[in-house]
């Protein structure tokens, strides 16, 4: 798709012409890869005209800058990739950066104008955005003046170190987002004191040592996602959800999922539900003697917990006094950008490679594949930013506990993952009463009658908050919905002492998420205090804290964080 028919584009010089041809070729290639896609001629003509106008202005501005005094103010580019003084100090690099941004905007506008259904258009936009982010001049040593200056100042040492770090990351299989050598599970992350009091093939159950003289009579069970390790809820003492909950007087138990190996390749969704939260709930009841317990599920852990409680409800059992769901889907109608990746051919492909239908038998979804997928949902923040820093500039990424956790990936058994993919993301049947059979029971999430606290993050790209709000229509008991600022993880991990961000409160639950937000009030600080006050109303009276972990039947096996969380993918 060469840009033609624009009078005077050749006058802009070879770089402008090359840029025009590049963005045309990029979109042309993408459109050719998807049968039947096109851009309306009138829209294309308008985009070409706008492009010529802006490129002409940019070229003229560049020519003027060549004749301007050296101390004249330089153009300002808001994009942080080009915010450094080196980019605008030289007219050539300034032109490269601004021409790239113009091409990028035009590419995205072309993608927006593609004719097709919503999903196809979304995929084109995603593909174009990935290409645009990849082709940034900041990603290439030959075009990055900051990296070049550093190479000159260090006499090539930055390049040498960058190559060493590149080779290291190739060997470990992922781009380093933090200095992983500075962290160790159990030493400076996952440090809240506790004991493993039960284990099976799927998880270890951790009981945490009380931090108060008295505790609430009803214990609290956390079910974290099995696609990540539990210590996202226990990073450092000052930002630990687990430690905070213990400090509020709750007797806390946490499921620490095993990182599956080849011995677990045939495990199913039913296995995870029955041998995971259902077993954990019964064990906590047995240890504490409590008839009902408070429960919490995070992300996929919330989907798993909800399913487990619905299975137990079908069996006439209602062990949960309350349920807290953090950034969780049970209604998969609006899954945001992840919906672009899921369709029948994709799911069938997974079933034929790692699911039970695989000709070679069940397989494993490798943890690094999941981690890479999630990183490329935000490539500039989680991929190219580190490519530039680590490899082009030879910088060691700073220590960051959350990013260390993010790189500590986990595997998933193929059959379990394929069931989840088909019945939730593809077919959206989890919310439909009686549509699914799990652990031998017809599933109805509406049969879970306990009060539910639903938390979502406003900028979450993995569980869009509107999709999380849809849970208010699935559960039939009393509900409270809370919206926090920031994203999937940072919104959740927001301790009150930090006095950061904000949250939105609305006691009513109107039909739509937009109506809820329109009636909500923004409040500064963490949502944790609101949740803690809500949880206290379901935790029962206070009793003397136990002096020892476990019970006569469930004796401590080892100290927290246990062996399972230390297993690498």
KOLNUSE-189856 format. One line per field, with one value per residue (C-alpha): residue number from 1; residue in three letters; chain; x, y, z. Coordinates in steps of 0.2 Angstrom, whole numbers, plus 5000, padded with zeros to 4 digits. Layout:
BEGIN
num <- (NUM,...)
residuo <- (ala,...)
cadena <- (A,...)
east <- (X,...)
north <- (Y,...)
up <- (Z,...)
REM end
This chain:
BEGIN
num <- (1,2,3,4,5,6,7,8,9,10,11,12,13,14,15,16,17,18,19,20,21,22,23,24,25,26,27,28,29,30,31,32,33,34,35,36,37,38,39,40,41,42,43,44,45,46,47,48,49,50,51,52,53,54,55,56,57,58,59,60,61,62,63,64,65,66,67,68,69,70,71,72,73,74,75,76,77,78,79,80,81,82,83,84,85,86,87,88,89,90,91,92,93,94,95,96,97,98,99,100,101,102,103,104,105,106,107,108,109,110,111,112,113,114,115,116,117,118,119,120,121,122,123,124,125,126,127,128,129,130,131,132,133,134,135,136,137,138,139,140,141,142,143,144,145,146,147,148,149,150,151,152,153,154,155,156,157,158,159,160,161,162,163,164,165,166,167,168,169,170,171,172,173,174,175,176,177,178,179,180,181,182,183,184,185,186,187,188,189,190,191,192,193,194,195,196,197,198,199,200,201,202,203,204,205,206,207,208,209,210,211,212,213,214,215,216,217,218,219,220,221,222,223,224,225,226,227,228,229,230,231,232,233,234,235,236,237,238,239,240,241,242,243,244,245,246,247,248,249,250,251,252,253,254,255,256,257,258,259,260,261,262,263,264,265,266,267,268,269,270,271,272,273,274,275,276,277,278,279,280,281,282,283,284,285,286,287,288,289,290,291,292,293,294,295,296,297,298,299,300,301,302,303,304,305,306,307,308,309,310,311,312,313,314,315,316,317,318,319,320,321,322,323,324,325,326,327,328,329,330,331,332,333,334,335,336,337,338,339,340,341,342,343,344,345,346,347,348,349,350,351,352,353,354,355,356,357,358,359,360,361,362,363,364,365,366,367,368,369,370,371,372,373,374,375,376,377,378,379,380,381,382,383,384,385,386,387,388,389,390,391,392,393,394,395,396,397,398,399,400,401,402,403,404,405,406,407,408,409,410,411,412,413,414,415,416,417,418,419,420,421,422,423,424,425,426,427,428,429,430,431,432,433,434,435,436,437,438,439,440,441,442,443,444,445,446,447,448,449,450,451,452,453,454,455,456,457,458,459,460,461,462,463,464,465,466,467,468,469,470,471,472,473,474,475,476,477,478,479,480,481,482,483,484,485,486,487,488,489,490,491,492,493,494,495,496,497,498,499,500,501,502,503,504,505,506,507,508,509,510,511,512,513,514,515,516,517,518,519,520,521,522,523,524,525,526,527,528,529,530,531,532,533,534,535,536,537,538,539,540,541,542,543,544,545,546,547,548,549,550,551,552,553,554,555,556,557,558,559,560,561,562,563,564,565,566,567,568,569)
residuo <- (unk,unk,unk,unk,unk,unk,unk,unk,unk,unk,unk,unk,unk,unk,unk,unk,unk,unk,unk,unk,unk,unk,unk,unk,unk,unk,unk,unk,unk,unk,unk,unk,unk,unk,unk,unk,unk,unk,unk,unk,unk,unk,unk,unk,unk,unk,unk,unk,unk,unk,unk,unk,unk,unk,unk,unk,unk,unk,unk,unk,unk,unk,unk,unk,unk,unk,unk,unk,unk,unk,unk,unk,unk,unk,unk,unk,unk,unk,unk,unk,unk,unk,unk,unk,unk,unk,unk,unk,unk,unk,unk,unk,unk,unk,unk,unk,unk,unk,unk,unk,unk,unk,unk,unk,unk,unk,unk,unk,unk,unk,unk,unk,unk,unk,unk,unk,unk,unk,unk,unk,unk,unk,unk,unk,unk,unk,unk,unk,unk,unk,unk,unk,unk,unk,unk,unk,unk,unk,unk,unk,unk,unk,unk,unk,unk,unk,unk,unk,unk,unk,unk,unk,unk,unk,unk,unk,unk,unk,unk,unk,unk,unk,unk,unk,unk,unk,unk,unk,unk,unk,unk,unk,unk,unk,unk,unk,unk,unk,unk,unk,unk,unk,unk,unk,unk,unk,unk,unk,unk,unk,unk,unk,unk,unk,unk,unk,unk,unk,unk,unk,unk,unk,unk,unk,unk,unk,unk,unk,unk,unk,unk,unk,unk,unk,unk,unk,unk,unk,unk,unk,unk,unk,unk,unk,unk,unk,unk,unk,unk,unk,unk,unk,unk,unk,unk,unk,unk,unk,unk,unk,unk,unk,unk,unk,unk,unk,unk,unk,unk,unk,unk,unk,unk,unk,unk,unk,unk,unk,unk,unk,unk,unk,unk,unk,unk,unk,unk,unk,unk,unk,unk,unk,unk,unk,unk,unk,unk,unk,unk,unk,unk,unk,unk,unk,unk,unk,unk,unk,unk,unk,unk,unk,unk,unk,unk,unk,unk,unk,unk,unk,unk,unk,unk,unk,unk,unk,unk,unk,unk,unk,unk,unk,unk,unk,unk,unk,unk,unk,unk,unk,unk,unk,unk,unk,unk,unk,unk,unk,unk,unk,unk,unk,unk,unk,unk,unk,unk,unk,unk,unk,unk,unk,unk,unk,unk,unk,unk,unk,unk,unk,unk,unk,unk,unk,unk,unk,unk,unk,unk,unk,unk,unk,unk,unk,unk,unk,unk,unk,unk,unk,unk,unk,unk,unk,unk,unk,unk,unk,unk,unk,unk,unk,unk,unk,unk,unk,unk,unk,unk,unk,unk,unk,unk,unk,unk,unk,unk,unk,unk,unk,unk,unk,unk,unk,unk,unk,unk,unk,unk,unk,unk,unk,unk,unk,unk,unk,unk,unk,unk,unk,unk,unk,unk,unk,unk,unk,unk,unk,unk,unk,unk,unk,unk,unk,unk,unk,unk,unk,unk,unk,unk,unk,unk,unk,unk,unk,unk,unk,unk,unk,unk,unk,unk,unk,unk,unk,unk,unk,unk,unk,unk,unk,unk,unk,unk,unk,unk,unk,unk,unk,unk,unk,unk,unk,unk,unk,unk,unk,unk,unk,unk,unk,unk,unk,unk,unk,unk,unk,unk,unk,unk,unk,unk,unk,unk,unk,unk,unk,unk,unk,unk,unk,unk,unk,unk,unk,unk,unk,unk,unk,unk,unk,unk,unk,unk,unk,unk,unk,unk,unk,unk,unk,unk,unk,unk,unk,unk,unk,unk,unk,unk,unk,unk,unk,unk,unk,unk,unk,unk,unk,unk,unk,unk,unk,unk,unk,unk,unk,unk,unk,unk,unk,unk,unk,unk,unk,unk,unk,unk,unk,unk,unk,unk,unk,unk,unk,unk,unk,unk)
cadena <- (A,A,A,A,A,A,A,A,A,A,A,A,A,A,A,A,A,A,A,A,A,A,A,A,A,A,A,A,A,A,A,A,A,A,A,A,A,A,A,A,A,A,A,A,A,A,A,A,A,A,A,A,A,A,A,A,A,A,A,A,A,A,A,A,A,A,A,A,A,A,A,A,A,A,A,A,A,A,A,A,A,A,A,A,A,A,A,A,A,A,A,A,A,A,A,A,A,A,A,A,A,A,A,A,A,A,A,A,A,A,A,A,A,A,A,A,A,A,A,A,A,A,A,A,A,A,A,A,A,A,A,A,A,A,A,A,A,A,A,A,A,A,A,A,A,A,A,A,A,A,A,A,A,A,A,A,A,A,A,A,A,A,A,A,A,A,A,A,A,A,A,A,A,A,A,A,A,A,A,A,A,A,A,A,A,A,A,A,A,A,A,A,A,A,A,A,A,A,A,A,A,A,A,A,A,A,A,A,A,A,A,A,A,A,A,A,A,A,A,A,A,A,A,A,A,A,A,A,A,A,A,A,A,A,A,A,A,A,A,A,A,A,A,A,A,A,A,A,A,A,A,A,A,A,A,A,A,A,A,A,A,A,A,A,A,A,A,A,A,A,A,A,A,A,A,A,A,A,A,A,A,A,A,A,A,A,A,A,A,A,A,A,A,A,A,A,A,A,A,A,A,A,A,A,A,A,A,A,A,A,A,A,A,A,A,A,A,A,A,A,A,A,A,A,A,A,A,A,A,A,A,A,A,A,A,A,A,A,A,A,A,A,A,A,A,A,A,A,A,A,A,A,A,A,A,A,A,A,A,A,A,A,A,A,A,A,A,A,A,A,A,A,A,A,A,A,A,A,A,A,A,A,A,A,A,A,A,A,A,A,A,A,A,A,A,A,A,A,A,A,A,A,A,A,A,A,A,A,A,A,A,A,A,A,A,A,A,A,A,A,A,A,A,A,A,A,A,A,A,A,A,A,A,A,A,A,A,A,A,A,A,A,A,A,A,A,A,A,A,A,A,A,A,A,A,A,A,A,A,A,A,A,A,A,A,A,A,A,A,A,A,A,A,A,A,A,A,A,A,A,A,A,A,A,A,A,A,A,A,A,A,A,A,A,A,A,A,A,A,A,A,A,A,A,A,A,A,A,A,A,A,A,A,A,A,A,A,A,A,A,A,A,A,A,A,A,A,A,A,A,A,A,A,A,A,A,A,A,A,A,A,A,A,A,A,A,A,A,A,A,A,A,A,A,A,A,A,A,A,A,A,A,A,A,A,A,A,A,A)
east <- (5000,5012,5006,5002,4992,4997,5004,5021,5025,5041,5046,5047,5063,5068,5065,5047,5044,5051,5040,5025,5029,5033,5016,5007,5016,5013,4994,4994,5002,4991,4975,4981,4984,4965,4954,4941,4947,4949,4948,4934,4942,4935,4943,4959,4960,4956,4970,4982,4978,4980,4997,5003,4999,5007,5022,5025,5023,5036,5048,5047,5049,5065,5072,5069,5078,5093,5095,5090,5102,5109,5101,5083,5070,5068,5052,5044,5038,5027,5030,5042,5052,5058,5058,5077,5086,5097,5082,5077,5095,5099,5087,5089,5085,5071,5064,5065,5055,5042,5040,5038,5025,5016,5017,5011,4996,4991,4993,4982,4969,4970,4967,4952,4944,4946,4929,4925,4916,4921,4933,4942,4944,4951,4963,4969,4971,4981,4992,4996,4999,5012,5021,5021,5028,5041,5047,5050,5067,5071,5072,5087,5105,5108,5093,5094,5105,5104,5111,5124,5129,5131,5141,5153,5154,5158,5170,5159,5156,5137,5136,5147,5136,5120,5126,5130,5113,5105,5114,5108,5090,5091,5097,5083,5070,5063,5067,5073,5061,5070,5086,5080,5096,5091,5075,5072,5055,5055,5069,5063,5047,5033,5040,5024,5026,5016,5016,5011,4998,4992,4997,4991,4996,4989,4992,5000,4989,4998,4991,4998,5003,4991,4998,4984,4980,4962,4956,4939,4930,4928,4944,4948,4954,4963,4962,4975,4976,4985,4992,5003,5011,5002,5015,5008,4997,5013,5027,5034,5027,5022,5012,5006,4987,4990,4999,4986,4972,4981,4984,4966,4963,4959,4965,4971,4974,4981,4981,4999,4997,5009,5019,5013,5026,5025,5016,5001,4999,4982,4974,4957,4947,4937,4953,4958,4941,4939,4957,4960,4947,4935,4948,4955,4938,4935,4953,4951,4934,4942,4957,4947,4930,4921,4905,4907,4922,4926,4934,4943,4948,4959,4958,4957,4957,4941,4933,4939,4933,4916,4915,4919,4906,4893,4898,4896,4879,4873,4878,4868,4883,4886,4902,4906,4900,4906,4916,4927,4932,4946,4947,4938,4927,4912,4903,4914,4904,4916,4934,4942,4958,4959,4944,4954,4964,4950,4939,4934,4949,4961,4953,4953,4971,4975,4964,4973,4990,4989,4972,4965,4961,4979,4986,5001,4991,4988,5002,5007,5004,5021,5021,5033,5020,5007,5019,5025,5007,5002,5018,5014,4997,5007,5023,5030,5029,5034,5045,5053,5056,5068,5075,5081,5087,5095,5103,5105,5111,5118,5108,5103,5084,5080,5074,5055,5046,5031,5041,5051,5034,5028,5043,5041,5029,5019,5013,4996,4990,4983,4966,4963,4967,4958,4942,4943,4947,4932,4918,4922,4931,4924,4907,4903,4893,4899,4886,4872,4863,4864,4874,4890,4893,4908,4913,4897,4886,4876,4883,4873,4883,4866,4865,4880,4869,4883,4887,4899,4912,4917,4933,4939,4952,4948,4963,4963,4967,4966,4949,4941,4931,4914,4917,4919,4904,4893,4896,4883,4870,4876,4876,4860,4865,4870,4883,4895,4905,4921,4931,4950,4962,4976,4978,4976,4989,4994,4975,4974,4991,4987,4990,4982,4998,5005,4991,4991,4978,4959,4943,4925,4911,4892,4881,4868,4870,4861,4859,4875,4893,4892,4877,4886,4901,4890,4883,4899,4910,4929,4938,4957,4967,4966,4950,4957,4949,4932,4934,4941,4926,4914,4924,4923,4904,4905,4919,4909,4915,4933,4941,4958,4971,4978,4995,5000,4996,4986,4978,4981,4976,4984,5002,5014,5024,5036,5037,5029,5031,5034,5041,5028,5030,5048,5046,5051,5042)
north <- (5000,5013,5031,5038,5052,5065,5080,5086,5072,5069,5087,5082,5073,5054,5051,5058,5047,5032,5035,5036,5021,5011,5015,5011,4994,4990,4992,4984,4969,4967,4969,4957,4944,4945,4941,4954,4969,4986,5004,5015,5026,5042,5038,5033,5049,5060,5051,5054,5072,5074,5065,5076,5092,5086,5079,5095,5105,5094,5095,5114,5115,5104,5115,5130,5122,5119,5138,5143,5149,5134,5141,5142,5132,5115,5106,5097,5079,5072,5053,5048,5037,5053,5065,5065,5080,5070,5067,5085,5092,5086,5090,5073,5063,5075,5073,5054,5054,5066,5057,5040,5048,5054,5038,5029,5040,5038,5019,5018,5029,5018,5003,5012,5014,4996,4988,4972,4965,4972,4957,4958,4977,4974,4961,4973,4987,4976,4970,4987,4993,4979,4984,5002,4999,4987,5000,5014,5022,5021,5002,5003,5007,5016,5027,5030,5046,5042,5025,5031,5045,5033,5021,5035,5041,5023,5019,5005,4997,5000,4990,4976,4975,4976,4961,4951,4955,4950,4933,4931,4934,4923,4909,4912,4914,4931,4949,4955,4968,4969,4963,4946,4942,4954,4944,4927,4920,4918,4930,4947,4943,4931,4934,4935,4922,4906,4887,4875,4864,4853,4848,4838,4836,4853,4865,4868,4877,4890,4896,4913,4917,4929,4947,4951,4944,4941,4935,4934,4917,4914,4911,4918,4908,4916,4908,4916,4913,4897,4906,4916,4913,4918,4930,4944,4945,4945,4955,4966,4969,4986,4981,4964,4960,4945,4954,4968,4955,4946,4963,4967,4952,4938,4920,4919,4903,4904,4892,4890,4882,4869,4874,4859,4847,4833,4822,4834,4835,4826,4836,4844,4859,4847,4841,4859,4863,4847,4845,4864,4876,4863,4853,4869,4874,4858,4858,4875,4870,4855,4864,4879,4870,4884,4880,4894,4904,4920,4918,4928,4925,4935,4935,4917,4912,4921,4911,4895,4900,4905,4888,4878,4887,4883,4865,4864,4873,4860,4847,4857,4864,4883,4885,4903,4917,4929,4930,4943,4943,4954,4958,4943,4937,4926,4934,4933,4944,4958,4952,4967,4964,4946,4943,4946,4930,4918,4910,4893,4889,4895,4885,4869,4872,4872,4856,4847,4852,4852,4846,4829,4829,4830,4816,4814,4815,4830,4843,4858,4877,4884,4898,4909,4908,4916,4929,4934,4936,4947,4958,4961,4968,4983,4981,4998,4997,4978,4974,4988,4999,4985,4981,4999,5000,4983,4980,4996,5006,4992,4997,4985,4987,4993,4981,4980,4966,4966,4964,4950,4941,4945,4935,4920,4911,4895,4881,4875,4857,4857,4849,4861,4876,4871,4868,4885,4893,4885,4886,4904,4915,4907,4901,4911,4897,4899,4912,4902,4891,4873,4875,4867,4851,4853,4839,4830,4844,4856,4873,4888,4903,4911,4897,4905,4915,4923,4942,4946,4960,4964,4974,4980,4992,5006,5004,4985,4978,4960,4961,4977,4984,4984,4965,4963,4974,4961,4949,4959,4952,4934,4932,4934,4938,4955,4963,4978,4984,4994,5002,5007,5017,5010,4993,4974,4972,4990,4994,4979,4981,4998,4999,5013,5018,5023,5036,5033,5033,5034,5023,5026,5021,5019,5009,5007,4993,5000,4990,4995,4999,5016,5021,5015,5026,5041,5039,5035,5047,5047,5046,5048,5033,5014,5004,4992,5001,5000,4981,4978,4986,4976,4960,4963,4962,4944,4938,4934,4938,4939,4925,4922,4919,4901,4899,4885,4883,4868,4855,4838,4830,4844,4847,4860,4852,4867,4885,4897,4901,4882,4872,4873,4892,4890,4878,4886,4883)
up <- (5000,4994,4997,4980,4972,4985,4976,4983,4995,4986,4991,5009,5007,5007,5026,5025,5009,5017,5032,5021,5012,5028,5036,5020,5018,5036,5036,5018,5024,5039,5028,5016,5030,5034,5019,5015,5025,5017,5021,5013,4999,5006,5023,5016,5005,5021,5031,5016,5016,5034,5034,5020,5029,5045,5037,5027,5044,5052,5037,5037,5056,5054,5041,5051,5066,5056,5054,5072,5085,5096,5112,5104,5113,5107,5102,5117,5114,5128,5124,5137,5125,5117,5133,5135,5130,5117,5106,5103,5103,5086,5072,5064,5079,5083,5065,5067,5084,5077,5061,5070,5081,5065,5057,5072,5074,5056,5057,5071,5062,5047,5059,5066,5049,5044,5038,5048,5063,5080,5084,5068,5069,5087,5081,5067,5080,5092,5078,5071,5089,5092,5075,5080,5097,5090,5077,5088,5084,5103,5101,5090,5094,5078,5080,5099,5103,5122,5120,5108,5120,5134,5124,5120,5138,5144,5130,5124,5142,5141,5125,5132,5148,5137,5127,5143,5150,5133,5134,5152,5148,5133,5144,5157,5144,5148,5148,5166,5173,5189,5197,5202,5211,5225,5230,5238,5242,5261,5264,5258,5250,5257,5274,5285,5299,5297,5295,5282,5291,5276,5259,5244,5226,5222,5236,5253,5266,5276,5293,5298,5316,5324,5327,5340,5357,5351,5334,5326,5328,5310,5300,5283,5268,5253,5236,5225,5206,5201,5186,5198,5215,5231,5237,5227,5243,5254,5245,5259,5276,5272,5257,5262,5260,5271,5285,5285,5287,5301,5310,5309,5320,5307,5308,5290,5279,5262,5247,5240,5223,5218,5202,5191,5183,5171,5184,5183,5165,5165,5179,5175,5181,5192,5200,5204,5211,5222,5227,5229,5237,5242,5251,5259,5265,5274,5281,5289,5296,5304,5311,5318,5322,5313,5304,5292,5286,5277,5260,5247,5229,5218,5199,5193,5211,5213,5198,5206,5223,5216,5207,5222,5233,5219,5219,5238,5237,5225,5238,5251,5259,5263,5272,5267,5279,5266,5249,5243,5225,5219,5200,5196,5181,5183,5169,5153,5141,5142,5144,5136,5125,5130,5120,5104,5107,5110,5096,5091,5080,5094,5107,5096,5093,5111,5114,5100,5107,5126,5130,5132,5114,5110,5099,5110,5126,5138,5139,5149,5146,5151,5163,5152,5138,5149,5156,5139,5133,5148,5145,5127,5132,5138,5128,5130,5149,5151,5136,5126,5141,5147,5130,5129,5147,5149,5131,5123,5138,5148,5164,5177,5181,5198,5212,5212,5222,5211,5195,5203,5207,5189,5182,5194,5182,5184,5173,5170,5166,5148,5151,5166,5155,5140,5150,5158,5141,5132,5145,5151,5139,5123,5128,5144,5152,5170,5174,5166,5179,5175,5159,5166,5177,5188,5201,5196,5201,5190,5193,5198,5205,5210,5224,5233,5245,5256,5256,5242,5242,5224,5220,5203,5197,5185,5174,5174,5156,5161,5170,5164,5179,5169,5167,5185,5189,5179,5194,5203,5192,5195,5214,5223,5241,5248,5238,5239,5224,5226,5212,5215,5205,5194,5187,5189,5203,5208,5212,5223,5232,5239,5258,5268,5276,5259,5257,5238,5224,5227,5226,5221,5232,5228,5240,5226,5212,5196,5180,5172,5177,5169,5180,5195,5191,5188,5205,5214,5225,5224,5240,5243,5249,5250,5248,5261,5276,5268,5265,5283,5291,5279,5283,5302,5301,5295,5306,5322,5340,5346,5355,5362,5348,5346,5353,5341,5322,5316,5327,5334,5317,5306,5313,5306,5291,5288,5291,5278,5264,5261,5247,5234,5231,5228,5214,5197,5181)
REM end
